[in-house]
Amino acid sequence: MKDIPNSLIRLGFTSWFQDRLDPETLDRFEIARVMAVHKDSYIVNKGGHDISAELVGKMLYSASSPMDLPTVGDWVLANFYDQDTLSIIHEVLPRRSFLKRKTPGKRVDVQLIGANIDIGFIIQSLDHNFNLRRLERYLVMVNEANIQPVVLLSKKDLAGAEEIRNRIDEILAIMPDLKVICFSNQDQSGLNEIMDLLEPGRTYCLLGSSGVGKTSLLNNLKGDVLLKTKEVREKDSKGRHTTTSRHLIQLDKGGMVVDTPGMREVGNLSVDVGLDETFSEIVELSAQCRFNDCTHTGEKGCAVQRAIQDGLLSELRYENYIKMNRESAYNEMSYLEKRDKDKAFGKMVKSVMKHKKDKR
């Protein structure tokens, strides 16, 4: 296979993707990266300027799940037309990482956030927004996606040194090896430490609630006002959504950042690996339970319950673990049922259309 062009390397294409690519497909298609998604239309880039793109009909109608469709950060095989002003996407290449969540509200479906992300910046602010239980949810999501998590605590200028130290200690008590950086978009303290993590060809993602400073941080990292910001309500530190769609932004110093809308609800689907990595101490305790199928909710000889009683495990952390475990199992079951119904409906539609065609 040919060497990877520098134009694609700058966009994050590596030998990992090349090794999973059939060389013969390059005789018919070109490689591009999805930079933005707007409902049924896309923006892709193959190393130069951004290009409008659409899905080939076969790909659109054969998709049985949102996960079969491109998302921001995906590498795709596409054809280009009209002097590279229009593109048709034919196939999504295998993903190295894939960030998703349950759709907000009662409907159980998968919402795509981004693909092929190396580091996930989970942002909470040092005010009313700081919440360990919500942070655990983000950590489960990121760990499940095979993405390295980094916690960023914004609004450093509004907190005292002791409060900052206490917040960091609370986080490290959850995951001792987690990298935590405090910063301020106002006085720009801590920004250099974040910039030191940015490397050419790597992809980053900003995750967090509205009002924590994601857009301001992105503007600071870019060194320009790319996106508008909105003020935060003083009484509860809640912000309005500034970003309304996901897009991949190239930084001048190298690296790319997926900016995402603020999340008021972090629901997870099928996150066994993410739960195990985020709550590793509970997994270790589980091995000491009397019964292999212990649910840690009342059985005799439960090492997890004993750790809570002995003060070795936070009861709030345990309750969040149990809650997310149940939610994930319920959501996964509901999603599989919905997908099976959608597949059955799709087969029925194809059968009816074929029957009509045969009658002509």
C-alpha positions as CSV (number, residue, x, y, z in Angstrom):
1,M,0.0,0.0,0.0
2,K,1.2,3.5,-0.7
3,D,2.6,5.8,2.0
4,I,0.1,7.9,3.8
5,P,-0.1,11.4,2.4
6,N,1.0,14.2,4.9
7,S,-2.3,15.9,4.2
8,L,-4.2,12.9,5.7
9,I,-1.7,12.5,8.6
10,R,-2.4,16.1,9.7
11,L,-6.1,15.1,9.9
12,G,-5.3,12.1,12.1
13,F,-5.0,9.3,9.6
14,T,-2.5,6.6,10.9
15,S,-1.2,3.2,10.0
16,W,-4.0,1.8,12.3
17,F,-6.6,2.8,9.7
18,Q,-4.4,2.0,6.7
19,D,-3.9,-1.6,8.0
20,R,-7.7,-2.0,8.0
21,L,-8.2,-0.6,4.5
22,D,-8.5,-2.8,1.4
23,P,-6.0,-1.3,-1.1
24,E,-8.3,-2.1,-4.0
25,T,-10.9,0.3,-2.8
26,L,-8.5,3.2,-3.4
27,D,-8.9,2.5,-7.1
28,R,-12.5,3.6,-6.9
29,F,-12.7,5.9,-3.8
30,E,-10.7,8.5,-1.9
31,I,-10.2,8.7,1.8
32,A,-11.7,11.7,3.7
33,R,-12.6,12.6,7.3
34,V,-16.0,13.7,8.4
35,M,-15.7,17.3,9.8
36,A,-19.3,18.1,10.6
37,V,-22.8,16.5,10.5
38,H,-26.0,18.4,9.8
39,K,-29.0,16.1,9.9
40,D,-28.7,14.2,6.5
41,S,-25.8,16.2,5.1
42,Y,-22.1,16.1,5.9
43,I,-18.9,18.1,5.6
44,V,-15.7,16.1,4.7
45,N,-12.1,17.0,4.2
46,K,-9.4,15.0,2.4
47,G,-6.5,17.2,3.3
48,G,-7.4,20.5,1.7
49,H,-10.7,22.5,2.0
50,D,-14.0,21.4,3.4
51,I,-16.4,19.7,1.0
52,S,-20.2,19.1,1.2
53,A,-21.1,15.5,1.2
54,E,-24.1,13.2,1.0
55,L,-24.6,9.4,1.6
56,V,-25.0,7.0,-1.3
57,G,-28.6,5.7,-1.3
58,K,-27.6,2.1,-0.6
59,M,-25.7,3.1,2.6
60,L,-28.5,5.3,3.8
61,Y,-31.3,2.7,3.4
62,S,-29.4,-0.4,4.5
63,A,-28.4,1.2,7.9
64,S,-30.1,-0.7,10.7
65,S,-28.8,1.6,13.4
66,P,-27.4,5.2,13.8
67,M,-24.0,3.5,14.4
68,D,-24.0,2.4,10.8
69,L,-23.9,6.0,9.6
70,P,-21.0,8.4,9.6
71,T,-20.4,10.7,12.6
72,V,-17.9,13.5,13.3
73,G,-14.3,12.2,13.2
74,D,-15.1,9.1,11.0
75,W,-12.9,8.2,8.1
76,V,-14.9,7.4,5.0
77,L,-14.4,6.3,1.4
78,A,-16.0,8.8,-1.0
79,N,-16.2,10.0,-4.6
80,F,-15.6,13.6,-5.4
81,Y,-17.2,15.7,-8.2
82,D,-17.4,19.1,-9.8
83,Q,-13.8,20.1,-8.9
84,D,-14.1,18.8,-5.3
85,T,-17.2,20.8,-4.5
86,L,-19.4,17.8,-3.9
87,S,-18.8,14.4,-2.4
88,I,-20.8,11.1,-2.1
89,I,-19.9,8.9,0.9
90,H,-19.9,5.1,0.2
91,E,-18.4,3.5,3.3
92,V,-17.3,4.2,6.9
93,L,-13.9,2.8,7.8
94,P,-13.4,0.8,11.0
95,R,-13.4,3.0,14.1
96,R,-10.5,3.1,16.6
97,S,-12.8,4.7,19.2
98,F,-16.5,5.6,19.2
99,L,-18.3,7.9,21.6
100,K,-22.0,7.5,22.0
101,R,-24.8,8.0,24.5
102,K,-28.5,7.2,24.9
103,T,-30.7,9.8,23.2
104,P,-32.1,12.4,25.8
105,G,-35.6,11.8,27.1
106,K,-37.7,8.6,27.1
107,R,-36.9,7.4,23.6
108,V,-34.2,4.7,23.7
109,D,-31.8,5.0,20.8
110,V,-28.1,5.7,20.2
111,Q,-26.9,9.3,19.7
112,L,-23.5,9.5,18.0
113,I,-21.1,12.0,19.5
114,G,-17.8,11.4,17.7
115,A,-15.4,8.8,16.4
116,N,-11.6,8.2,16.4
117,I,-11.0,10.4,19.4
118,D,-7.8,10.1,21.3
119,I,-8.4,12.2,24.5
120,G,-11.8,13.3,26.0
121,F,-11.6,16.5,28.0
122,I,-14.4,16.3,30.6
123,I,-15.1,19.8,31.8
124,Q,-16.7,20.8,35.1
125,S,-16.6,24.2,36.6
126,L,-15.6,25.1,40.2
127,D,-19.0,26.4,41.1
128,H,-22.5,24.9,41.3
129,N,-21.8,22.7,38.3
130,F,-19.2,20.5,40.1
131,N,-20.8,17.1,40.6
132,L,-18.8,13.9,41.2
133,R,-21.7,11.6,40.3
134,R,-22.1,13.4,36.9
135,L,-18.4,13.1,36.4
136,E,-18.6,9.4,37.0
137,R,-21.2,9.2,34.2
138,Y,-18.9,11.0,31.8
139,L,-15.9,8.8,32.8
140,V,-18.0,5.6,32.1
141,M,-18.9,7.0,28.7
142,V,-15.3,7.9,27.8
143,N,-13.8,4.7,29.2
144,E,-16.3,2.6,27.3
145,A,-15.3,4.3,24.1
146,N,-11.6,3.5,24.5
147,I,-10.7,7.2,24.9
148,Q,-8.2,8.6,27.4
149,P,-10.1,10.8,29.9
150,V,-8.7,14.1,31.2
151,V,-10.7,16.2,33.7
152,L,-10.6,20.0,33.3
153,L,-11.9,22.2,36.1
154,S,-12.9,25.6,34.7
155,K,-13.4,29.0,36.4
156,K,-10.3,28.6,38.5
157,D,-10.3,32.4,39.0
158,L,-13.6,32.1,41.1
159,A,-12.3,29.6,43.6
160,G,-9.8,29.7,46.4
161,A,-6.7,27.5,46.7
162,E,-8.2,25.3,49.4
163,E,-11.4,24.7,47.5
164,I,-9.5,23.8,44.4
165,R,-7.3,21.4,46.3
166,N,-10.4,19.7,47.9
167,R,-12.0,19.3,44.5
168,I,-8.9,17.7,43.0
169,D,-8.6,15.4,46.0
170,E,-12.3,14.3,45.6
171,I,-11.7,13.4,42.0
172,L,-8.4,11.6,42.6
173,A,-10.2,9.5,45.3
174,I,-12.3,8.2,42.5
175,M,-9.5,7.5,40.0
176,P,-6.0,8.1,41.4
177,D,-4.3,8.0,38.0
178,L,-6.7,10.5,36.4
179,K,-5.1,13.7,35.0
180,V,-6.8,16.8,36.4
181,I,-6.1,20.4,35.2
182,C,-7.6,23.6,36.7
183,F,-7.9,26.6,34.3
184,S,-9.6,29.9,33.8
185,N,-10.8,31.3,30.5
186,Q,-10.8,34.8,32.1
187,D,-7.2,35.1,33.3
188,Q,-6.0,32.2,31.1
189,S,-4.2,30.5,33.9
190,G,-3.8,26.7,33.3
191,L,-4.3,27.1,29.6
192,N,-0.7,26.3,28.7
193,E,-0.9,23.0,30.6
194,I,-3.9,22.1,28.4
195,M,-2.1,23.2,25.2
196,D,0.9,21.0,26.1
197,L,-1.4,18.0,25.7
198,L,-2.3,19.0,22.1
199,E,-0.3,17.1,19.5
200,P,-0.5,17.3,15.7
201,G,-2.6,14.5,14.2
202,R,-4.4,13.7,17.4
203,T,-8.1,14.2,18.0
204,Y,-9.7,15.7,21.2
205,C,-13.3,16.1,22.4
206,L,-14.8,18.6,24.8
207,L,-17.6,17.2,27.0
208,G,-19.6,18.8,29.7
209,S,-22.8,20.7,30.6
210,S,-23.8,24.0,29.2
211,G,-22.1,26.9,30.8
212,V,-18.9,25.3,31.9
213,G,-16.8,27.2,29.4
214,K,-16.3,24.7,26.5
215,T,-16.8,27.3,23.8
216,S,-14.6,29.9,25.5
217,L,-11.9,27.2,26.0
218,L,-12.0,26.3,22.3
219,N,-11.7,29.9,21.3
220,N,-8.7,30.3,23.6
221,L,-7.1,27.1,22.2
222,K,-7.7,28.3,18.7
223,G,-6.5,31.8,19.5
224,D,-9.5,33.3,17.7
225,V,-13.2,33.9,18.3
226,L,-14.6,30.9,16.4
227,L,-17.8,30.5,18.2
228,K,-20.1,32.8,20.2
229,T,-20.5,32.3,24.0
230,K,-23.6,32.9,26.1
231,E,-23.8,34.0,29.7
232,V,-24.5,31.7,32.7
233,R,-27.4,32.2,35.1
234,E,-25.9,33.4,38.4
235,K,-28.3,31.6,40.7
236,D,-27.6,28.0,39.6
237,S,-24.5,28.4,37.2
238,K,-26.5,26.9,34.4
239,G,-25.7,28.0,30.9
240,R,-27.5,28.0,27.6
241,H,-26.5,25.8,24.6
242,T,-23.9,27.7,22.5
243,T,-22.9,24.8,20.3
244,T,-25.9,23.2,18.6
245,S,-24.1,20.6,16.4
246,R,-21.0,18.6,16.5
247,H,-18.0,19.6,14.3
248,L,-14.3,18.9,14.1
249,I,-12.1,22.0,14.4
250,Q,-8.5,22.1,13.3
251,L,-6.2,24.0,15.7
252,D,-3.3,26.1,14.4
253,K,-0.7,24.3,16.7
254,G,-1.9,20.9,15.5
255,G,-4.6,18.5,16.7
256,M,-8.3,18.7,16.2
257,V,-11.1,19.2,18.6
258,V,-14.7,17.9,18.5
259,D,-16.9,20.5,20.0
260,T,-20.2,19.1,21.3
261,P,-23.5,20.6,22.5
262,G,-23.8,20.8,26.3
263,M,-25.3,17.7,27.8
264,R,-28.0,18.0,30.5
265,E,-28.5,14.2,30.4
266,V,-25.8,11.6,30.2
267,G,-27.5,8.3,29.6
268,N,-25.4,5.2,28.7
269,L,-26.0,2.1,26.6
270,S,-24.0,-1.1,27.0
271,V,-21.1,0.2,29.1
272,D,-19.8,-2.9,30.8
273,V,-16.1,-2.0,30.1
274,G,-16.7,1.7,31.0
275,L,-18.2,0.7,34.3
276,D,-15.4,-1.7,35.2
277,E,-12.7,0.8,34.4
278,T,-14.4,3.7,36.2
279,F,-15.4,1.7,39.2
280,S,-12.4,-0.6,39.3
281,E,-12.3,-0.8,43.1
282,I,-15.9,-2.2,43.1
283,V,-14.8,-4.8,40.5
284,E,-11.9,-5.8,42.7
285,L,-14.1,-6.1,45.7
286,S,-16.6,-8.2,43.7
287,A,-14.0,-10.9,43.3
288,Q,-14.1,-11.4,47.1
289,C,-17.9,-11.9,47.3
290,R,-19.1,-15.3,48.5
291,F,-21.3,-15.8,45.4
292,N,-20.0,-15.3,41.8
293,D,-23.4,-13.8,40.7
294,C,-23.6,-11.4,43.7
295,T,-25.6,-8.3,42.8
296,H,-24.1,-6.4,45.8
297,T,-27.6,-5.4,46.9
298,G,-28.2,-7.6,49.9
299,E,-26.6,-11.0,49.6
300,K,-24.7,-12.6,52.5
301,G,-20.9,-12.5,52.2
302,C,-21.0,-9.4,49.9
303,A,-17.5,-7.8,50.0
304,V,-18.9,-4.6,48.4
305,Q,-21.5,-4.1,51.2
306,R,-18.9,-4.9,53.8
307,A,-16.5,-2.3,52.3
308,I,-19.3,0.3,52.6
309,Q,-19.9,-0.6,56.3
310,D,-16.2,-0.4,57.0
311,G,-16.0,3.0,55.4
312,L,-13.7,1.8,52.7
313,L,-16.2,2.6,49.9
314,S,-18.4,5.7,49.4
315,E,-22.0,4.8,49.6
316,L,-22.9,7.5,47.1
317,R,-20.3,6.1,44.7
318,Y,-21.7,2.6,45.2
319,E,-25.3,3.9,44.6
320,N,-24.3,5.6,41.4
321,Y,-22.6,2.4,40.2
322,I,-25.7,0.3,40.9
323,K,-27.9,2.9,39.2
324,M,-25.8,3.1,36.1
325,N,-25.6,-0.7,35.9
326,R,-29.4,-1.0,36.0
327,E,-29.9,1.9,33.5
328,S,-27.4,0.4,31.1
329,A,-29.0,-3.0,31.2
330,Y,-32.5,-1.6,30.8
331,N,-31.5,0.8,27.9
332,E,-29.6,-2.0,26.1
333,M,-32.6,-4.4,26.3
334,S,-35.0,-1.7,25.1
335,Y,-32.6,-0.6,22.3
336,L,-32.2,-4.2,21.1
337,E,-36.0,-4.7,21.1
338,K,-36.4,-1.4,19.1
339,R,-33.7,-2.4,16.6
340,D,-35.3,-5.8,16.0
341,K,-38.7,-4.1,15.4
342,D,-37.0,-1.6,13.0
343,K,-35.3,-4.4,11.1
344,A,-38.6,-6.3,10.8
345,F,-40.4,-3.2,9.6
346,G,-37.6,-2.6,7.0
347,K,-37.9,-6.1,5.7
348,M,-41.7,-5.7,5.4
349,V,-41.3,-2.4,3.4
350,K,-38.7,-4.1,1.1
351,S,-41.0,-7.0,0.6
352,V,-44.0,-4.8,-0.3
353,M,-41.9,-2.7,-2.7
354,K,-40.6,-5.9,-4.4
355,H,-44.1,-7.2,-4.7
356,K,-45.3,-4.0,-6.4
357,K,-42.3,-4.1,-8.7
358,D,-43.0,-7.7,-9.7
359,K,-46.7,-6.8,-10.5
360,R,-45.7,-4.2,-13.1
